[in-house]
Amino acid sequence: EVQLAESGGGLVQPGGSLRLSCAASGFSFSMYAMSWVRQAPGKGLEWVSAINDGGDNIRYGDSVKGRFTISRDNAKNTLYLQMNSLKPEDTAVYYCARELTLFDFDSWGQGTQVTVSS
C-alpha cells in the first residue's frame, strides 16, 4: 500500500524555521517525482515545491522561493521541506504528494499543520 506520512509541523514564530518530513512506503520512492502542497484555512490547495526522482530538478512557487528548500533522501525514502523565514501567511496544512505525471498527483499524505504566529 502506498503510504505518505508527513511530520514536523507545529507552532512557530514569524521569522522562525521548521523542517517537514514525509516518510514514504509501499512504492519505489526513488522512481517518483514528489511535491509539497499546502492548504491555508478557508483556501484552496496551493502548490509549494517539486523535486524530481534524482533530486537535481527542483521548482518552487513564487510565494516560497528563496525561503524554502525541498530535498529528498532516496536511501531513507524520505522527502523534506526546510522552511526558513516563516511568515503568518505560510500557515497551512502541508501535504506531500506523489507525482504520477507533471502536476498530476495520485497519492497524498494526511498532512501536517504549520502555524506561524506570535
ZITA-V484596 format. One record per run of one state. SS is the DSSP state (hx for helix, st for strand, lp for the rest). FROM is the first residue (numbers start at 1). TO is the last residue. Records with the same first field share a line. If there is no record, write none. Layout:
SS = FROM-TO + FROM-TO
//
This chain:
lp = 1-2 + 8-9 + 13-17 + 26-28 + 32-33 + 40-44 + 52-57 + 61-67 + 77-77 + 84-87 + 91-91 + 102-103 + 109-111 + 117-118
st = 3-7 + 10-12 + 18-25 + 34-39 + 45-51 + 58-60 + 68-73 + 78-83 + 92-101 + 104-108 + 112-116
hx = 29-31 + 74-76 + 88-90
//
